[in-house]
Amino acid sequence: MDTDIKKSCYHCGEDCGSETICIGDKLFCCAGCKSVYSILHQHTLDTYYCLNETPGNQRHKVFTEMFQFLDDESIAANIISFKNATQTHVTFYLPHIHCSSCLWLLENIYKLNEGIQSAKVNFNEKKITIAFEHSIISLRQVAELLASIGYEPYITLQDYEQKDKPAAHRTTAIKLGVAGFCFANIMLISFPEYLGLEFKDNPTLSSFFRHANLLLSLPVFFYAAQDFFLNAWNGFKQKILNIDTPIALAITITFIRSVFEIMSQTGAGYLDSMSGIVFFMLIGRALQQKTFTHLKFNRDYKSYFPISVTVLKNGIEQLKKIEDIHEGDLLKLHHQEIIPVDCMLSSATATIDYSFVTGENELTKLSTGALIYAGGKIQQSGIEVIAIKPFSQNSFTALWNNEAFHTVEEKSANYVDTISKYFSLILLFIASLSFLYWQAVNPANAWNSLTAVLIVACPCTLLLASSYTFGFNIAVFSKEGFFVKNSETINKLTDIDHIVFDKTGTLTALSQQDIKLLTNTCDEDEMLIVLSVLQHSSHPLSKVITTHFSSIAKKEIHFIKEVAGNGIEAWYNEMHIKIGKADFAGMPEQMNEKGSVVYFTIDKKKRGYFVVSANVKSGVEELVAQLTSYKLSLLSGDNDASAEQMKKIFPANTTILFQQSPQQKLEYIKMLQGQHQKVLMIGDGINDAGALQQSDVGISVADAAFYFSPASDAILDAQKIADLHKFIRSAKRIRKLITGTFIYSLLYNLIGITIAVTAHMKPVVAAVLMPASSISVILISYVGTQWIYKIAFLKK
């Protein structure tokens, strides 16, 4: 029994287990954490541990050649942002950045190597920009230095092929700043007009202020508002009257009318209203962008492969871009490296982990001449292989060539767009009718009426109702660990009627294994021999069992034979031990055990078995109970060992399918959609990528670093899986809040229009009422969102 008190690693905070490594009174869970501490201590960077408790990351294994491709100048040129005779600048994406200690350490990394001149961290985007002297330290060595302290740079083929475009949120922020500055100053300068001071009282000063307003309005009209004009023009070209069309029209008419009044000295214009429209609209858009700038929702298969591989030619190693690999090339692949192409094994043996693709938690052992498929991960030692297909034709890309990955994402028409579109049509009709009426009755009131209608009833308030509410909600969801791609995802979430779960890694915790040992015939010494043999097996179940009993000192076993897919046998002091499947060990199969069973025998007489059960994540059973109003399905790439366990958790009418390939998962989603069902798919690995992409809403469950997550509409923190029903319920309440805000906006607009068409509303009053309506909509959206958040996540 495990009675040890949990000991936490001084560096990363993880449980040290029984095999602790000490430096003085400090404990470390592995040699990696110890080495990072030693590096920091050696360079007097111990302040890192004072800023946060256990701030470090668990150090991942980094093989020597991992960043060898950075020695290739053609590849490095695409990553480097600046280079001259002495200095190089490079920006890396570091997914393991998570706290202020990370920020402090990375910005002091120059103390670890004299070649590094400076380092600047963008915490929100998890990026670091490093300036270094390439005569002292190379680009590859910079990447290796970051990896050595637990911040391994994430560089993929997808990033290499497509250089980052200027961030959209940065452009929006600049436009928002311009609009805000101009709007505030125009309002300030317009105060005398609001107070009713006449132009004739001081024409020189009044004219100066009006022309100053006009000057301030130019950056708003020609720069900050350009997105509205572009969107309206694109809609016009497609013969669509989108929500930006009347907004662009209102901005244009207000600006032109203002220019006319100021230049002709007949009025002060409505430049405050025009700049206010732009400013408030940009705030709504900025809110929806700021919460997930560091997340990557649109990964394709190239995100999972190295940029280049080592090719052996005449015994000489050289780097080659994976898209340049040809049939017949001899490749040298390393431990933990993803196999980039279908190939044939040239080495004597190889151990391949295909769980990255299939979801099946079993290693595959191969011998010379065996076919190896792309997407597998190499385990244990490096191997040499012969490519039989180029990268573009490997078997792994077949899933990604499915039409689900090539369909252009189209925003579905929702009730927000529909109401806004018809409201825009009605508004333009009323404004035109009012203009024509007053042109015939009293031409002096015609332009006042037209302008007042467009200003006071600007449809932007309707759009604000949705954009602000969605924006506030996206921020709340992000705070709770649910990062959605856009507001359309929240809207689609309300229409879901069928939820499909992946099992392994999504509902079950692979790191929390229950081990049960059953034997009535083996003594303690014999069990020690069984465990000693088991530690030589490469099977995942063997590793789980060995880790569980790691505190027991093992014996040295010399004669071992492992039979791939069956088990392992060994001889120790004339004892014959067999461990593995029931038929391999010569034992009857235990049908009533819940979990995977590993059998063992000694000299065909003394028998026993281990039962390894994956724990269901905390809160999963309660989650399923909350989702009884939906149709549910469970898909898994694993075998059906946990079938009975899953049947007890899910309702009787749940479809539960095991040993499902990525293609089968995708086809199942298609089949449900063919039955006119709206499908939500929840998965965690690349083997779920096709199904996630095909589904109406795909949610990728990821760890806190979001290091690997397939293409999806949303990313859910793995620790928050039990709160899924809360997010769905909140999305539905948000929809009701938006409807209520719409009703308020419509009533506000109807009252304003009624007064405006009678020509009794002065344009200056309309100019005040317009921002007042926008502010009130923002307040309703904020208060309503906070109320929904409180009852969903804070109410006990």
N, C-alpha and C positions, 0 to 999 in steps of 0.2 A: 504493500500500500504506500501511496505517496503522502508522507506526513511532513515533508520539508516546508518550511515557511518560504513563501515566494520571495525571491531575490531579484531586484530590478537592476538592469544594466545602467551604469552611471552615465553612459553616452546616450543611448536611445530609449531607455526605459522599459525595454522588453524583458520578459521573464528569462532569467539566466539558466533556469533548469538546474540539473545536477552538475553539469560540466562548466563551472565558473572559472574565469580567468581573472587574476587579481593583479593590481598594481597598488601596493600599500593597502589602504582600506577601501579602495574603489574596486567594484566588481564589474565585469564585462561579459556579455553573452557570447561573444565570438572574437576571433582574432582581428576581424575587420574593425569592430568598434574600438578595440584596444589600440590598433595601429593609428586610427584617426585621433584618439586621445593623445597618443604619444607624439604625433606630429604637431598638434596644437600646443601641447605642453612644452615641447622642445623650442617652439617659436614664441613662447610667452603669450599665447592667445587663450589663456584659461578664462578670460572674461566671458567667452562664449557660453560657459556653463553657469554664469551668474545672472544672465539676462532672462533665462527660462529654465524651468526644471526639466531635466533630461531632454534637451532640445534636438539631439542628433537623429539622423535617419539610420536605419539598419543598413549597413553597407552591403550592396549587392556584389556578387562575384563578377569581376571584370577580367576577362582573359587578356593576355598580353597584346594580342593583335587586334583587339576590338576597335581601336581608332587608327589602325594602320592606313586606312583609306585616306586619312587626312594628309598623308605624305604625298599623295597624288596632287600635283599643282592644278590640274584642270578641275578637280573636284573642289579643292580648297578655294579656288577663285570664285566659285559660286556661293561660298559660305562667308568669305571675308567681305567686310563692308568698306574697308579702307586699307591701303598699303602704300608706303613709300620706301625710300632707301633704307630706313632704319626701323620704322614702326609699322605695326599691323593692328587693325581693330577688327574684332569679331563679336557677334552676338549669338549666345547659346540659349536654348530653351531648357530650363532646369525644373522638371516637374516636382522635385522633392523639396522645393522651398516652401516653408509653412509657418515660420514665426520670425520674431524680431532677432533672435539669435542667428538665424540663417542670414538675415540681412547684414548683421554686423560682421559675421565671419567672412562672407563673400566679398564685402567691401574692404576687408583687411587682408585679402588673399595675396596682395603684393608682398606681404611679410614672409610668405612661404617660398617665394622665388624672386630673386632680384631682377629677373627679366620682365616681370609683370609691372607695368608702370601705374595702372589704375584700373579700377573695376567699379562699374555703376550698375545697380540692381533695379529693375522695374518689378516691384513686388507683386502688383496686380496681375501682370502678364507672365510672371515667373520667368523672366529673362534677365540675363546678365550680359553687359557689354564690357569687354576687356581690351585694354590697349597694352601691347607687349612688344619688346624688342626681339625680332625674329632671329637676330644673331646670337642671342643667349638662350632662348626657349622657343621651340617650334609650336605650330598650331596643334599638332598631335599631343605634344607634352602638356599643353595647357588643358586640353580635354582630359588627359590622364590624371593631371593634378586635381581637377574638379572631381573626377570619379573617386580618387583616392581618399577624399574627405567626405564622401557620401552624397555628392551632388553630380551624379552622372549626367552629362549632356544628352539630350534626346535629339538625334539627327536621323532623319529618314529619307528614303528615296523621293517621297512625295514632296518633302521640304526642299530637296535638292533641285527637283525639276521645276517647281513653282516658287519663285522668290516671293516673299511676303509683300503684299500690296500695302500702301499706306493704310493704317487702321481707320476704319470708318468712324469709330467713336472719337478719334482724335480730330477728324475733320468736323464732326458735329459739334464737338466742344469749342472749337475755334469760332464756328458760325454762331453758336449760342452766346459766346462771350461778346462778339461783335454786336449781335442783336440786342443783348442785355444792356450793354454800355450805351448804345444809341437810344434805345427805348427809354432808359432812365433819364437821360439828359433831355430828350425831346419832351417828356412829361414835365420835367422841372422848368424848362423854358416856356412851356405852354400854360403855366399857372396863371399868369395875368389874363389870358383868354378865358380860363375857367372861372375866374373871379368877375368876369364881365367888363373888364377895362376896355374902353373903346379905342379903335385904331387912330381916330382923329385927335385924341388927347395928346398923343406923342407919336406921330407917324414915323419919324426917323428911327426911334428906338424899336417900335413895333415891327417895322420893316426889317431891321437888322436881325431881330429874334426869329422872325419867320424864315428868313433866308438861312439863318444858322440851323434851324430845324430841317430845312430842305437839304442842306449839306450833310447833316447827320443821317438823313434817311437814305442817301445814295448807297452806302455800304450794305444797308439792310435789304434794299430792293434788288441791287445787282449782284450781291454775294450771298448773304445769309438766306435769302428766299429762293435761290436758284433751284433747289431740289423740288419745290412745289411746281415751278414752271416746267422743269424737265419731266416730272411725273405726269403732269397734265398733258403735255405735248405727246408723250408716249401713249397715253390713253387715247388721245385724239386720233393718232395715227392708226390705232387699232379699233377705232370707232367705238370707244368706250368712254362714258362720262364717269370718271372715277372721282373719289372724294376730294382730290387735290385740284380738280378743275374749277369748282366754284371758289375755292380758297384762292387759287391763282388769279381768278377773275376779280374777286373782291380786293386783293392786294393791288392789282393793276389799276382798277377803276379808282380806288382810293388814292393811289399815288398820282395818277394823271389829273384827277380832280383837284388834288392839293397843289400840284405844280401850277395848274391854270389859275387857281385862286390867288396863290402867292405872287405869281408873275404879273397878274392883272390887278393886284392889290384890292381884290374883292372879298378876301377872306383869309383865314389862317390855315385852311386845309385840315386834313385828318391824318397827318403823318404819325401821331401818337397811336392811333388805332391800327394803322398799317404795320408799324413796328411791333406793336403788342401782339397782333395775330402771329407774326413770325416768331417772336420770342417764346410765347407760350406753347406753340406747336413744337418748336425745337426742344423745349424742356421735356415734353412727353416722349419724344423719340430718344433723347439721351438717356432717359430713365430705363428704357428697354434694352439699351446697349451696354450699360456700365457693369452689370452684374456677372457677365460670363465672358469677358474678353480673353481670359486665359484658358478657356475650355475649347476642345476641338471636337465638334460634332460631325464633321464631314470626312472622316478617314476613309480612304480606299485601301485596297490590298497593298499598295506600295508603301504604306505607313509601317508595315510590319517586316520589311526586308532591309538588309544592309544596303548601303549605296554601292559597295564594290566587294569583290571576293578575291581570294588569292588563287592564282592559276599557276600550275607547274608546267614549264616549258623547257625541255632539255635539262631537267633537274634544277632549273632556276625559278625562284618564286617571283611573281610579279602581280601587281594589282590590276584588276579588270572590272569595269563597270558592269553591273549585272545585266543591263540591257544589251551588252556586247558579247555575252556568252554564246558560243556556238556549239552545235552538236560535236561531240568528240573531245571537248576541252577537259583537261584533267584538273580538278579543283581540289584545293586543300581547305577543309572546313574545320572549325574549331569547336570546342566544348561550349554549349549553350547558344550556338549560332543557328539561326533559322536557315533551313535548306532552301535555296532560291529557285532551283530548277529540278525537274524530274531527272534522276540520274541512276547510275549503276555503281554499286559498291566495289571499290578497287582494293580497299584494306581487308584484312582478315575477318574482322568482326566490327559490328556497330550497334549501338543502342540508341533507338530513336523514340522520342516522345511525341506522339501525334495528338495529344490532348488539346493542343492549340487549335487544331482543325476539327477534330471529331468530338471532343468533349469526353472521350473515354480515358479513364485514369490508369491505363496500363502501358508499360514500356514495351517496345517491340525490339527483339534482338535479331540481328541479321548477320549473314556470313557473305563471303566473297561472291560477287555476281548477282546479289539480290537487288531488286528494283526498289528505289527510295523515291517517295513522292515529295514534291515541294510543299513547304509549310510545316514540315516536321522540325523538331528541335533536337539537336545532337546532345546526348548525355555522355557522361564519363570522360572519354578521351576523344581527341580529334581524329578525323578520318580523311581518306582520299576517295574521290568519286569521279566518275566519267559522265559528263553531261550528255543526255540523250535527246533533249529538247531545248530550244532557246527559252529565255525568260518569258517572253510574250505568249508562249504556247504551253506553259507548265499546267499541270492538272489543278493546281490551287486557284488559278485565275478563272477556271470554268464557272465557279459560283459567282464570281464578280462580273462575269459577262452576261449574267441574267438581266433581263430587261428592267428588273426592279432597280438596278443601279444606274440605268441610263435614262430613266424617265425624268423629264424636266419637272422640277417641283413647281406646281402651280398652286397659288393661294386660292383655296376654295371660297366660293361666295358665301358669306355668313350674314346674319341678320344686321350686323353693324353696317356692312357695305350696302346692303339692300335698302335699309331705312335712309342711310345717308344719301344714296344715289337719288331716291325718289324725293327726299327733302330738297336736294339741290335743284332738281327739275322744277319742283313746285315754287321754290324760292325765286329762281330765275323768271318763272312765269309771272309771279306776283309783282316782282320788281319792274318787269317790262310793262305789265298792264298798268301799274301805278304811274309809270313815266308817261305812257301814252295818254292816260286819263288827264293828268295835270297839264300835259302839253296842249291838250284841247281846251281845257277849262281855264287854267292859269299857268302859262309857261314859266313864270317866275318860281313856281313850286316844283316843277318837273324834276330838275336835277337834284334838288334837296331831298325829294321823296325817294328817288332811285338810290341815291347814295346812302340815305338813312336806313333803307330796307336792307341793303347789302352789308352795311356795317353792323347794325344791331342784331341781325339774324344770320350772321356769318356761320355757315355750317361747321366751322372749325370747333365750335363748342360741342357738337355731336361727336366729332372725332376725338376731342379731348376726353370725353366721357369714357371712351374705350381705351385710348392710348395711355392715359394716366392711371386708370384702374388696373389695366394689365401691367403697366410699368411698376406700380407699387406692389402688385401681387408677385411679379417676377422677383423683386427684391426680397419679399417675405419668404418665398419658396427657397431662394438661394440661402437665406439665413438658416433654414431648416435642412439644408443638404440636398435640395432638389433643384437642379439647374436646367431650365427649359430653354430650347433653342430660340423660340420667339413666341409672340402672343397667340399665333395661330395654333400652336401646340396646346395651349390652355383651352382654347375654343374647341379643338377636336376632342380633348379629354372629356368634355361634357357629353359627347355623343356616343361614347364607348358602350357596347353591350356584351362583348366577349373579351375575357382576359386570358392570355396564354403565358404560362410561366415556364422558364427553364428551371431545372432542378439544381444541378451541381454548381456551387458557387453563388447561386442566386437565393435558393431557399435553404440549402445546407451549407454548413461551415466546414470547409475542408481542413482547417487547422485545429478543429476541436473533435478529436476522435475518441470514442469509447472503446476500450479494449477489454475483452472478457476472455479469460483462460479457463478451459474446462478439461480436466484430466483426473482420473482416479487411480492411475497405475504408475505414473512417473514420480520419482523422488526429486528432491531439490537439485542434486548434482546432475541428474539426467536433463532436467529442464534447463539448467545452465548450458549444457551441451547443445540443446535444441536452439536456444537463443544465440549461441556462438555461431552456429551454422547459418542461422537466419540473417545475421548481419552481413553475410557475403552475397545475399540475393539482391538483385537490382529492381525487383518488383516493388511498386509503391506501397502495397500492403505490408510487405516485409520491412520496408523502411519505417512505416508508421509504428509497427510492433517493436522494432529495434529501438526507436526513439523513446517509446513509452517505458521500456525497461533499460534505459541508458545508464542508470545508476549502478547496475549489476556488472561486475568485472567479468569479462568474457575470456573463454579459453581460445588457444590458438589452434585453428583447424587447417590441415594441409591438403587433404584429399577431398576436393569438391567438384561436383558436376551440376551445372544448371541446364535444365531442359526448357527452352523458350516456350512460354504459354502454358506450362504444366507445373513446374516446381523446381526444387533443388534437392540434391541428395549428397551425402558426405559419409566418410568413414573416419571414426575416431576410436583408437584403441580397440579395434575389432568390432566396434559397434557400427551398425548401418542405420543412418538416419535419413528419412525421406519427408520432405515438407512441401506442401502445395495443394493442388486440387484433390478432391476425394478419390477419384479413380487412380491418380498418380500415387497417392500415399497408400492406396489399398484399403480405404475405409468407406463405410456407408455414408451417403450424403445426408446432412442434417437439414431437413426441409422446414423445420419450425423456427430456425434461428432468424432473427431480424438483423440483417447486415451481411457483409462479406465474410466467408468462413475460410480459414487457412488450417489445413489438416496436417498432422505429423504422426509418424510412427518410428519406433526404435526396434530394430530387428523384427519387424512385422508383428510385434506382440504388444508392446506398450504404446498406448495411443492417447491422443488428445486433440484439441483444436482451439484456435483463437477465433473470436468473433469481433470483427471490426465494424463499428456502426458510425456513420456520419451523423452528427447532431444537426437537427433542424435549428435554424437560427432563432434566437429569442424573439418572440412576438409573432412568428409566422402563423401559428395555429389561430391566434386571435385575429390576425389579418384576414385569413381565409373565412373565418366566421363573420367578418364584417362585409364580405363580398358576395353574400348569398344571393343578392339580387341580380348578379351577373352570371353569364355562362362562363365556366372555367375549364381550362385545359392545362395539362402538364406534359411538356416534351423534354426528353433527356437523352444525351448521347451515351450515358452509362447503361450498365446491364440492369436487370429488374430485381436486384437483390433487395432494394428498398421499396418494392412495390406495395407490400402490406403496410409499411409505415406511412407511405403517401396516401393510401386509400383511407386510412384512419383520419388523416388530416383534412382531406378534401371531401366534398359532398359525393353522394353515391352516383350522381349523374355526370361526374367529371370525366372527361376523356384523358386517360393516362397512357402515354406511349413512351417506351424505352428504346434504346439503341437507334436513335434517330440521327441520320446524317444531316449536315447543314442544308443540303438540297431538299431533304424530306421535310425539314422544319419549314423551309420557305414554301414548299408546295402545300403544306397543311394550312398555312396562313392564307394562301391564295384560295384554297378550297372554301374556307370560312367566308372570305370576302365574296366568293361566287354565290354564296347563300345570302348575300346582302347584309352581312354582319359587319359592324365596326369593331376592329380588332386592336387591342392593346397588347403588345408583346414586351415581356420583361426578360432580359438575358444579361450575361456578363462577359461572354468571350467572343472571339472572332468567329467561332463556329455558329454563333447566333446572328451574325451580321446580316445575312440574307433575309432572315425572318424579321429582324428589326427594321430593315429598310423597306420590306414589302408591307408591313403592318401600317395601319392608319396612324398609330402612335407607337414609336419604338423607344423604350426606356432601357438604357444601359446601366447596369449596376456596377459601380466601380469603387475602389478603395479611395481613401482620402486624397491621395496624390493624383488620381485620375491619370495614371501613367499609361495604361492601355485601355482604350474603350473604343468599340466599333462604332460605325456610323449610326447615329440615333437622333431622335427628336429631343431627348432629354437625358441627363445623366443624374442618377440617384446614388447618393452615398450609401455604401453597403450597410452601414450601421442604421440606416433609416428605412430599410425595407418594410418594417412593421408599420410605418406611418403612411404607406401608400394610399390606403382608403381615405386618410385625412386630406391628402393632396387632391384626390379626385372630388371629394365632397366640397372642398374649398373652391375648386374650379367651377362647380355648379353654382355655388353661392355668389361667386364673382360675376357669373353671367347674369344672375338676378339683380345684382347691384348695378351692373351696367345698364340693364333695362330700366331700372328705377331712375338712374341718372339721365338716361335718354328722355324719359317722360318729363323730368324736371326741365331739361334743356328745351324740349319742344314747347312746353307751357311758357317758359321764359321768352322763347322766340316768337311764339304766337302773340303774346301780349305786346312785345316790342314792335312786331310787324303791323299789328292793328293800329297802333299809334302812328307809326312811321308813314303808312300809306295815306293817312289823312293830312299829311304835311304839317302836323302840329308838333312834331318832334324836331327840335333843332339838331343839326348835325353834331354840334359840340356835345349835346346830351347823349346822342347815340355813341359818340366816341368814348364817353365815360362808362356807359352801360355795357359796351362790348367787353373791355377787360374785366369789369365787375362780374359778368356772367362766367368768364373763363376762370377767374379766381374762385368763384363759388363752386364750380364743377370740380376744380382741383381739391378743394376742401372736402366736398362730399366723397370723392373718390378715396382720399387719404383716410378719413375717419371710418368710412365703410370697410376699407381693406383691413385696417387695424382691428376693427371689431370682429371681422371674419377670422383673422389670425388668432385673436384671443380665444374665441369659442372653439377653434379647431385644435390649437396646440398648447394653450395655457390653461384652459379650463380642466379641472380635475374631475 
